[in-house]
Amino acid sequence: MKDMILTGNIISKGKVMKKMFLVCTLISILNIACASQKRQKTPEQRAAKKTEVFEKKLNLSASQAVKVRSIMLSQAIRIDSLRNNRQAVKKAYHRAHHNILEQTDERMYSILNPQQKKAYADWVKQRKERKLAKKGNAI
């Protein structure tokens, strides 16, 4: 059959295919737009998420959780600022980013008890191993 009957009207297959293609394209565009918006979290959201993770992993007390949130918020704001003001030299950006992470680690160690310090050190070690594994897979 050359023609197709759709809801009582006669519509050619070509027109139906064009409409289906347009609908699929529109859905894809909307999906991509929504996905990109989900990734852009504020520094406050990132700090809250990290604090929540550390509360579970390190069994933080209430006062420690407040201090950790402050440290993570400071880190998130500084990294955000660094990302927004990227320098032309990639090495300088990476060095500055690394310095921020080191300072955060020092501040974290200053508020943790010995048992929590060990758990945090294990977490840092795992983070570095995952990063190296990603680099190894990318090459």
LONU-144854 format. One record per residue (C-alpha): x, y negated, z negated. Coordinates in Angstrom, 1 decimal. Layout:
% LONU-144854
> x/y/z
> X/Y/Z
...
END
This chain:
% LONU-144854
> x/y/z
> 0.0/0.0/0.0
> 1.3/-3.4/1.0
> -0.7/-5.3/-1.6
> -1.1/-4.7/-5.2
> -4.2/-5.3/-7.3
> -3.5/-7.2/-10.5
> -6.4/-8.4/-12.8
> -8.8/-8.5/-9.9
> -6.6/-10.7/-7.6
> -4.6/-9.4/-4.7
> -1.0/-10.3/-5.2
> 1.9/-9.2/-3.0
> 4.7/-7.1/-4.5
> 7.2/-9.9/-3.8
> 5.4/-12.4/-5.8
> 5.0/-10.0/-8.8
> 8.8/-9.3/-8.6
> 9.6/-13.0/-8.5
> 7.5/-13.6/-11.6
> 9.0/-10.7/-13.4
> 12.4/-11.9/-12.6
> 11.6/-15.4/-13.8
> 10.1/-14.1/-17.1
> 13.2/-11.9/-17.7
> 15.5/-14.8/-17.0
> 13.6/-17.0/-19.4
> 13.6/-14.4/-22.1
> 17.4/-13.9/-21.7
> 18.1/-17.6/-21.9
> 16.0/-18.0/-25.0
> 17.7/-15.0/-26.6
> 21.1/-16.4/-25.9
> 20.1/-19.8/-27.4
> 18.7/-18.2/-30.5
> 21.8/-16.1/-31.0
> 24.1/-19.0/-30.8
> 22.1/-20.9/-33.4
> 22.3/-18.1/-35.9
> 26.1/-18.1/-35.8
> 26.4/-21.8/-36.8
> 26.2/-21.7/-40.6
> 26.8/-24.7/-42.8
> 29.8/-24.7/-45.2
> 27.3/-24.4/-48.0
> 25.7/-21.3/-46.5
> 29.1/-19.7/-45.9
> 30.3/-20.5/-49.5
> 27.1/-19.0/-50.9
> 27.4/-15.8/-48.9
> 31.1/-15.4/-49.9
> 30.2/-16.1/-53.6
> 27.5/-13.5/-53.4
> 29.9/-10.9/-52.0
> 32.5/-11.6/-54.6
> 30.0/-11.5/-57.4
> 29.2/-7.9/-56.4
> 32.8/-6.8/-55.6
> 34.5/-8.4/-58.6
> 31.7/-8.4/-61.2
> 32.0/-12.1/-61.9
> 30.6/-13.8/-64.9
> 28.3/-16.8/-64.5
> 31.0/-19.3/-65.1
> 33.4/-17.5/-62.7
> 30.7/-17.5/-60.1
> 30.2/-21.2/-60.3
> 34.0/-21.7/-60.0
> 34.2/-19.3/-57.0
> 31.4/-21.1/-55.3
> 33.2/-24.3/-55.7
> 36.4/-22.8/-54.3
> 34.6/-21.2/-51.4
> 32.8/-24.5/-50.6
> 36.0/-26.4/-50.6
> 37.6/-23.8/-48.3
> 34.6/-23.8/-45.9
> 34.6/-27.6/-45.7
> 38.3/-27.8/-45.1
> 38.2/-25.1/-42.4
> 35.2/-26.8/-40.8
> 37.1/-30.1/-40.7
> 40.1/-28.3/-39.2
> 38.0/-26.7/-36.5
> 36.3/-29.9/-35.6
> 39.6/-31.7/-35.4
> 41.7/-29.1/-33.5
> 45.1/-30.1/-32.7
> 46.7/-29.6/-29.3
> 49.3/-27.2/-30.7
> 47.8/-23.8/-31.5
> 50.6/-22.9/-33.9
> 50.0/-26.0/-36.0
> 46.2/-25.1/-36.3
> 47.0/-21.6/-37.3
> 49.6/-22.8/-39.9
> 47.1/-25.2/-41.4
> 44.4/-22.5/-41.5
> 46.8/-20.1/-43.1
> 47.7/-22.7/-45.7
> 44.1/-23.2/-46.6
> 43.6/-19.5/-47.1
> 46.7/-19.2/-49.3
> 45.5/-22.1/-51.5
> 42.1/-20.5/-51.8
> 43.8/-17.2/-52.9
> 45.9/-19.0/-55.5
> 42.8/-20.7/-56.9
> 40.9/-17.5/-56.9
> 43.7/-15.7/-58.8
> 43.7/-18.5/-61.4
> 40.1/-17.8/-62.5
> 40.1/-13.9/-62.3
> 40.9/-11.5/-65.1
> 43.5/-8.7/-64.4
> 41.0/-6.1/-63.3
> 39.3/-8.6/-61.0
> 42.7/-9.7/-59.6
> 43.5/-6.1/-58.6
> 40.1/-5.8/-56.9
> 40.6/-9.2/-55.1
> 44.1/-8.1/-54.0
> 42.7/-4.9/-52.6
> 40.1/-7.0/-50.7
> 42.8/-9.3/-49.3
> 44.8/-6.3/-48.2
> 41.8/-4.8/-46.4
> 41.1/-8.2/-44.8
> 44.7/-8.3/-43.4
> 44.5/-4.7/-42.2
> 41.3/-5.3/-40.3
> 42.9/-8.4/-38.8
> 45.9/-6.4/-37.7
> 43.7/-3.6/-36.4
> 41.8/-6.1/-34.2
> 45.0/-7.6/-32.9
> 46.2/-4.1/-32.1
> 43.0/-3.2/-30.2
> 43.1/-6.5/-28.3
> 46.5/-5.9/-26.8
END
